[in-house]
Amino acid sequence: MYYNITRNHRSARTAPRLEPAGAFVYCRQPWRDSAVLGTELFWGGGSMDAWSRLELWGELAQSCGLGTLQQGWEQVWRLLLLCLLCRLNFTLSWGPSLKHGLSAVAGVCGLYLFFQLHALWVLLLCALSYLLLLLNQRTNSRGVLLSLLILLFLLTGELHFVDPVTWNKIRGSQMVVAMKVISLAFDLDRGAVSSMPGPAQFLGYTLFVGSAVFGPWTSFSHYMSAAEGRTLSVSWCLACAVSLLKSLLCLVVSSCVAPYLFPVFVPVSSGPLTDRWLRAYENAVSFHFSNYFVGHLSEGTSMLAGAGFSLDQEQTRWDMSVVRPLQVEMPRSLVLVVTSWNIPMSQWLKTYVFKNAMRLGTFPAILVTYTASALLHGLSFHLGAVLLSLGFLTYTEHVLRKKLANIFSACVLSRPCATGCSHQHKKDLWVLLINLFFSFLAVLHLTYLGSMFDPGLSEEEAEQGYAAVHTIQRWSELHWTGHWVILLSWTISRLL
C-alpha cells in the first residue's frame, strides 16, 4: 500500500488537515510567505546567508512543525481511543461473540470518523464478501473466485458508482478489507482455517479497528489470537508509544523537511538537469516519509487494539513491523525496498498471489503479483506505472546480480548471503563497490519513480489523483532514465 502527504504551497494561511484518502494520506499544510520566499529564492538563483537560513528553520519549526504535530494528533486521537477500548474489550471475560461484535462496532465507528456515510461502501463490501463465502462453502476454489469478484466490485464501484474524490478517500480501507477476505478464502481452501467463521467473527476481523482505517493487513488466525486478550503490560504500552512517536516524526519530516531538503537544509545546486533531479529526490523522500508515517501509525493502532505481537516461548513480544525506513533510504537492492516498503502487504502478495502464480513461471508470476497490487490500488495510471516498472526493475536486478554472483563467486546477490555461503569473495573491496553501485542504482530508481508524487499540486488535483500527463511529464523531464536502465540491465543479463 502506498501513501502520500501533499501540500499546497500557496495556501499560506489555511489550517492544515489530515485526510485518509484511499491508498494515500493527504496533509494540507500551511506555509508562511517567508518559507516559500526562501525556497523560491534558492531555486531562482539567489542565496541565503547563515542567519537567514537559521531564521527560516525557526519559521518552519513554528509554522509547519508544531502545526503539523498538533493537527495530526487532533485527527487521530479519537481513533486511538477506539483502539484502546477494543484492547480492553479483548481482555474482559465475556463471550467471544460479544468480543467480536464490539470489535466490529469499534471498526465502524473508526471508519465513520474518517469517511462519514461513505463508510457504507466498506460495509457493503464486507456483507457481499461474507455472502459469497456462505454460498461457496462446498467448493475448494473460494480464494480465486473471491479474488475475481472482489476486484470486479472494486473496479465497478470506481468506474460507475462513486465519484473519483470519494472513492480515492475510501480506497485504502476497501483494499484492506479485500485483502483480509481473499486471504481468509484461500486459508479456508487450504485448511489453515478449519471452519467458516460466524458473522460476528467475520465482521470483527474485517472491521478490526486497529487496521480498518490505515491498515495493515493481518491474518484471520492472528486476529483470533489477539481476540483472546493479552495481559496489559509495560512493554505493550512502550511499543505503542514508540510507534506513534515515530509516525509523528515521519509526518514532520515529510511535511516540513523533505520539501526544503536542498534549498534550506542541504544547499546544493548546479545546472538545470541537476536541479530537476534534486527536486525529484525531494518529492521521493517526502513520499517515502508519508508512507513511513502511515506505516508506523498502523503499527501503533494495531498494537494499541491488541494485535501486532509474536509469541517467543509463550512470552508475548509486541514487535509488529510494517515499514523499515533504513532498508528503503539506504537500500542494498530494489528487492529489499519492495519487501520493506509495506511488510504485511508484501507477505500477503507473496503468500496468496506469487506462490499461486508460480506455476506460470517466475517472471509471469512477478508480473501477475505486481498487476494484482496495481488493481487493488485502483485504476490509477501513476500507481500502475510505478508498480509495473518496479516489477521489471526487481526482476532484471535479481537476474543480473544472480549471474554476476555465479560468474565471480561473490556475495553480490540482491539479498545478503547467509553465513557460510559457498561464494569465495565475500567482503573484498571490489565486492563492496559492486554492492555500492547497485545501492546507488536503487536510490536513482526510487528518485525517478517517486518524482511524480509532487507535493506542490493543488488540493483538487491531489484528491482526484495524478493524471497520466503528469506522470509522463515528470519522467520525460528526467529523460526516462529509469526505463533506459531497465533495458540496459536486461540486455547485459542476456549477454552474460
LUMTI-592153 format. One record per residue (C-alpha): x, z, y; residue in three letters. Coordinates in steps of 0.1 Angstrom, whole numbers, plus 2048, in hexadecimal, padded with zeros to 3 digits. Each point is the difference from the previous one (the first is absolute). Layout:
# residues N
XZYAla;...
# end
This chain:
# residues 496
800800800Met;80D7F7822Tyr;7FB813821Tyr;8077F8824Asn;7FF812821Ile;7FA7EA81EThr;802807824Arg;7F17EF81FAsn;81D801819His;7E97F781DArg;7E781D7FBSer;815818813Ala;7E781B807Arg;7E87FE7E3Thr;7FE81C7E7Ala;8117F97DFPro;7EB8007E1Arg;8077FD7DBLeu;7EB7E97EBGlu;8027FB7DAPro;7FB7DB7FDAla;8007F57DDGly;8237FB7F4Ala;80B808822Phe;80081E818Val;7FE7F7824Tyr;80C81781BCys;7F87F7824Arg;81B811814Gln;802802826Pro;81F7F5811Trp;80980A823Arg;80B7E6819Asp;82480D801Ser;8057FC7DBAla;7F27DD800Val;8157F881ELeu;82080D7EFGly;7F97E97E2Thr;7F97E2815Glu;81F807815Leu;8167FF7E1Phe;7F17E17F0Trp;7FF7EF822Gly;825803803Gly;80281F815Gly;8138217F8Ser;7FA825801Met;81981B808Asp;80381F7EBAla;7EB815817Trp;7E47E6801Ser;8017FE7DAArg;7FD8267FDLeu;7E2800817Glu;7F07E57EBLeu;8068157E0Trp;7EF81E811Gly;7E37EA80BGlu;7FC7F27DDLeu;8018237F1Ala;7E680D818Gln;7E87E3803Ser;8037F17DDCys;80F81A7E9Gly;7EA81E808Leu;7E17EB805Gly;8057EF7DEThr;8058227EELeu;7E180F811Gln;7EA7E27FAGln;80C7FC7DCGly;7F88247F9Trp;7DE7FE810Glu;7F77E27EAGln;80A8107DEVal;7FA825802Trp;7DC7FD7F4Arg;80B7EC7E2Leu;81B81A7F9Leu;7E581B801Leu;7EB7ED7E7Leu;81E7FC7E9Cys;806826802Leu;7DB8077F7Leu;8037E87E2Cys;81F8137F5Arg;7ED821802Leu;7E37F07EDAsn;8177F77E3Phe;80E8247FEThr;7DD8107FCLeu;7F18077DESer;7E07ED802Trp;7F57E27EAGly;8147E07FEPro;7E27EB80CSer;7FD81481FLeu;8257FE807Lys;7FF7DA7FDHis;7E07FD814Gly;80F81481DLeu;8207EB7FESer;7EA7E1804Ala;7ED81081DVal;821809812Ala;80C7DC7FBGly;7E07F280FVal;80481781ECys;8247F5804Gly;7F57DB7FFLeu;7E4807819Tyr;819810818Leu;8147E0803Phe;7E77E47F8Phe;7DE80F809Gln;7E47EB7EFLeu;8197E57F6His;80A8197E4Ala;7E07F47EELeu;8147E17F5Trp;8188167EEVal;7E48137EFLeu;7F07DF7F6Leu;8207F67EFLeu;8018217EDCys;7DC7FC7F5Ala;8047DC7F4Leu;8208087EESer;7F081D7EDTyr;7E27EA7F7Leu;8177E57F2Leu;8138197ECLeu;7E080D7F1Leu;7F47DD7F7Leu;8217F77EFAsn;80781F7EBGln;8017EE7DFArg;81A7E680BThr;826803800Asn;8057E981ESer;7F281781BArg;8217FF814Gly;8017DA804Val;7DA7FE806Leu;80081C81ALeu;81F7F1811Ser;7EF7DE805Leu;7DE80E80BLeu;810819819Ile;8157E480FLeu;7E17EB803Leu;7EE81D811Phe;81C805819Leu;8057DC808Leu;7DA7F9803Thr;7FC81E817Gly;81D7F5816Glu;7F57DC803Leu;7DA803803His;7F2823806Phe;817814817Val;8117F6821Asp;8267FF7FFPro;80681E816Val;7E98177EBThr;80E7F37DFTrp;82380580CAsn;7F9824807Lys;7F18087DEIle;8177E97ECArg;81A81B7F7Gly;7E58187F1Ser;7F07E37EEGln;8227F77F1Met;8078247F4Val;7DD8017EFVal;8067DE7F0Ala;82280B7F2Met;7F18207F2Lys;7E37EE7EFVal;8167E57F2Ile;81A8197F2Ser;7E38157F1Leu;7F27E17EFAla;8227F67F1Phe;8068247F5Asp;7DE8007EELeu;8097E07EFAsp;82280E7F4Arg;7F28227F6Gly;81481281AAla;7DF80E80DVal;7EC80A7E1Ser;7DD7FD80DSer;7EB7F281CMet;80081A81DPro;7DF80D80CGly;7F37F8823Pro;80D82080FAla;8237FA7F1Gln;8017DC80BPhe;7F5806824Leu;81781E803Gly;81D7EA7F5Tyr;7F87E1814Thr;7F7814820Leu;81A81B7FCPhe;80580B824Val;8268027FCGly;8037DB7FCSer;7DE7F280CAla;80C7F6824Val;8267FB7FFPhe;8067FD7DBGly;8148017EAPro;7F47F57DETrp;7FF81B7E5Thr;7F77FC7DCSer;7E080F7F1Phe;8148177E9Ser;81380E81DHis;7E1806814Tyr;7F08127E3Met;81F8167FDSer;7FE807825Ala;7DB80A7FDAla;80A81C7E8Glu;80E81281EGly;82480B804Arg;80882280EThr;806801826Leu;825805806Ser;81B80081BVal;8107E17F1Ser;7DF7ED803Trp;7FB80B824Cys;8247F7809Leu;7FE7DD7EFAla;7E07F8814Cys;80F80B821Ala;8207EC7FAVal;7ED7E07F8Ser;7EA80481FLeu;81D807817Leu;8127E17F2Lys;7E17EB807Ser;7FE80C824Leu;8257F9805Leu;7FC7DD7F2Cys;7E27FA817Leu;81580A81FVal;81D7E97F5Val;7E97E37FASer;7ED804821Ser;81B80D817Cys;8237F87F3Val;7FF7DF7ECAla;7F07EB81CPro;81D80B818Tyr;81B8017E6Leu;8187E780FPhe;7F4800825Pro;804826803Val;80F8127E3Phe;81A7E67F4Val;8057E881EPro;80E7E17EFVal;7F97DD80CSer;8107DD800Ser;7F17DE7FDGly;7DB7F57FCPro;8027FD7DALeu;8108227FCThr;7E580F817Asp;7E57F07EAArg;80F8117E1Trp;803821812Leu;7DB7FE80AArg;7F77F77DCAla;81381E7F3Tyr;7EE816818Glu;7DE7F37F4Asn;80B8047DCAla;80C824805Val;7E0809812Ser;7EC7F27E4Phe;8158127E6His;7FC822810Phe;7DB7FB804Ser;8007FB7DAAsn;81581F7FBTyr;7E8813817Phe;7E27F87EAVal;8138047E0Gly;80B824809His;7DE80780ELeu;7F07F57DESer;8198177EEGlu;7F581D816Gly;7DB7F97FCThr;8037FC7DASer;81481F7FBMet;7EA814818Leu;7E17F57ECAla;81180B7DFGly;8107E17F2Ala;8247F3803Gly;8128177E7Phe;8137FD7E0Ser;8058187E4Leu;82380B7F6Asp;7FF8177E2Gln;7DE80D80AGlu;80C805823Gln;7ED7EF81CThr;8177EC818Arg;7F07F2820Trp;8167E2802Asp;7EA7E2808Met;8137E380FSer;7EE7E180FVal;81C7F1814Val;826801800Arg;80B7F6823Pro;8268017F9Leu;7FB7E77E4Gln;7EF7E8818Val;816805820Glu;8218007EDMet;7F67EB7E1Pro;8157F67E3Arg;7E87E47F8Ser;7DE7F3808Leu;7F580A7DDVal;805825809Leu;7F07FA822Val;7E07F47EFVal;7FE81E7E9Thr;80981881BSer;7E77F381ATrp;7E280E7EEAsn;8098117E0Ile;7DD8067F1Pro;7F57DD808Met;8207F27F1Ser;7F98147E0Gln;7DC7F4800Trp;80A7DB803Leu;81B8047E5Lys;7E98127E8Thr;7DF7ED804Tyr;80B7DD80DVal;8247F87F8Phe;80080C7DCLys;7DF7EF7F8Asn;80E7DF80FAla;8218017EEMet;7F27EA7E4Arg;8027E481ALeu;826805806Gly;814815819Thr;7FD7E981EPhe;7DB7F87FCPro;7FA8267FBAla;811807820Ile;7EB7E6813Leu;7E080E7F0Val;80A82380BThr;8077F7824Tyr;7E17EA801Thr;7EB81D7F4Ala;80F81781ASer;7F97E681BAla;7DC7FC7F5Leu;7FB826800Leu;80C800823His;7E67E680AGly;8007DD80CLeu;81C80581ASer;8187E4805Phe;81D81580CHis;7FE8197E4Leu;7FC7E57E6Gly;81D7ED80FAla;816820800Val;7F780A7DCLeu;8047DE7F1Leu;8217FC812Ser;80B8227F2Leu;7F77F47DEGly;8187E2802Phe;81A815812Leu;80181C7E6Thr;8007E87E3Tyr;81C7EA80DThr;81581F80AGlu;7FB8107DEHis;80A7E07EDVal;81E7F9816Leu;80E8237FEArg;7FA8027DBLys;8147E07FBLys;81C80D817Leu;8018207ECAla;8047EE7DFAsn;81A7E780EIle;81681B811Phe;7F781D7E9Ser;7F881481FAla;7E681980CCys;7EF7E9818Val;7DD8017F2Leu;7E1805815Ser;7FD8237F3Arg;81D8187FCPro;8107FF7DECys;7FB81E7E8Ala;81C8177F9Thr;8167F17E5Gly;7F67DC804Cys;8147E47F0Ser;80D7F0820His;825801805Gln;800801826His;7EB81D80ELys;80E80C822Lys;81A7E6808Asp;8027F7825Leu;7F37DC7FATrp;7E380E7ECVal;7F781781DLeu;8037E2818Leu;7E87EB7EBIle;7E781C7FFAsn;804805825Leu;7FA7DB806Phe;7DF8017EDPhe;7F781F814Ser;8057ED820Phe;7EB7E37F2Leu;7E48197F8Ala;80180D823Val;7FF7DC80ELeu;7E27F87EAHis;7EE81F80ALeu;8067F8825Thr;7F47DC7FATyr;7E180A7EDLeu;7F781D818Gly;8057EB81FSer;7DC7F6801Met;7F2824803Phe;8027FF825Asp;7F7821811Pro;7F97EE821Gly;7E17EF7F5Leu;7DF807811Ser;7E88187F1Glu;7E77E47F6Glu;81C7EC7EFGlu;80C81E7EDAla;7DE80A7F4Glu;7F77DD7F3Gln;8227FC7F0Gly;81E7E9806Tyr;7F77DB802Ala;8127E67EBAla;80E7F0820Val;81082280AHis;8118027DEThr;80D7DC801Ile;80C805824Gln;8148207F8Arg;8117F07E2Trp;8077DF813Ser;81181481CGlu;81880D7E5Leu;8047DD7F3His;7F08087DETrp;8208127F6Thr;7F18157E4Gly;7F17E27EFHis;8207EC802Trp;81281D7F0Val;7E68007E4Ile;8087DB7FALeu;825806801Leu;7FF81E7E9Ser;7EB7ED7E7Trp;8187E2801Thr;81E8167FAIle;7F08127E3Ser;7F77DF7F0Arg;8247F3803Leu;8108207F1Leu;
# end
